[in-house]
Amino acid sequence: MTDGDRQEPVMVQPLDEDGVTAVALGTIAWTVALVVLLLLRDQLAAAGAQWWIWVALTGALLGLPGLWYTSRRRAAYRRSADR
């Protein structure tokens, strides 16, 4: 590739810098998984995989303080940007 063949880099928007969206989507995904697994509880018991329910519950519950933390952090970012 010669200097005449160089292309300008494509400018893209930065990713979600505060993480609120990522944590919210993850918490929603774990909650949906929990509901589905609760509906399939009998099949899980027959397969000896009831622990999957506890994993989904743990993921959903850990998402709540994560959402609280990232929301507070986003608010702090916005307050400091306003100054």
Secondary structure, DSSP 8 states (H G I E B T S, - for coil): --GGG-----------SS-HHHHHHHHHHHHHHHHHHHHTHHHHHHHT-THHHHHHHHHHHHHHHHHHHHHHHHHHHHHHHH-
